Amino acid sequence: MNKEKILILTPLRFYSPEDEELFFNWLDKIECIDNYQGVGRELHVSFASRPITFNEYRNLNGLFKRYKFKNSEQLKTLFETEENKDWFL
């Protein structure tokens, strides 16, 4: 049984309407993302059932760093495999 992969992005802090627009435009360009929805003050992001690419990982990691989301360890927990474990060092 395949467990759905969901990242929880919090806190959501944008410094202008344009900053928020740029964030969602960036999110929309990451191909492995199936869907996202706001849940209270969090954004829940769900993913395709395939492994993510290195470029997708870099974009997700960049979002965590740029927007200072809590718990970036989620990336490792959800996406680390034997084949890509060096991404998470």
N, C-alpha and C positions, 0 to 999 in steps of 0.2 A: 504494500500500500504506500503510495507516494504522499508524503505530508506536504501541504502547501507551505511555501516559503514566504514569510512576511517580515519585512523590515518595519520597525516602528521609528519614525523620525520625530524627535522632540528635543528641545522646544522649537516650535515654528516661530521664527523671528525674522521679519523682513523690515528693511529700513526705508523702503519707499514702495509705491505701487510697481515701479519699474523693476526693482529688485525681486519682488514676488513673481512678476511676469518672467524674468530671466530664469529664476529657479524652476518654474513649471515648464518653460521651454526646454531647459536642459534635461529635466526629468523625462519629458516626452521623447527625447532623442535617444534614450537608452533602450535599445531594442529588447532586452530581456525582461523589461517591465511589462507585465500584463495589465495591471490596473493599480489605481491608488484611490484612497478615499479618506476624508477627514473623519476622525473619531474623537470627539471632544477637542482637546488641544494637541492632538497627535495626528500624524499622517501615516496611514498604514499602506505599505507598498507591497503588492504581490507580484510574483515572478513566474515566468514560463518554467515548465518542468525540465528544461534542458540545462546543462551546465553553462555557466556564464563564461564569456571570453575575458581575456586579460584587459582589453580596452573597456569593456563594461565594468569590470572590477575597478579599474582606475577612475572611471567617471563616478561610480558610487562612492569610492573612497574620497574623491575630490569634493563631492557634495557634503559628506560628513565633516570634512575639515573646513570647508568654506563657510558652512552654515552652523558649525559648532554643535552638531547633533550629539546627544548623549549616547553612550554605549556603542561605540564603533566596533566593539568585539562581536556584535551581531553579524558583521560581514564574514568574519572567520567562522563563526558557529554555523551559519547557513550555507556557506559556499566553499569552504576548504575541502579539498580532496587530496588524495595521494599525488595526483598529477600536478596540482597547483599550489601545494603547501608553501613553496618558496615565495609566493606573492605576499604571504601574511607574516613574514619575518620582520 
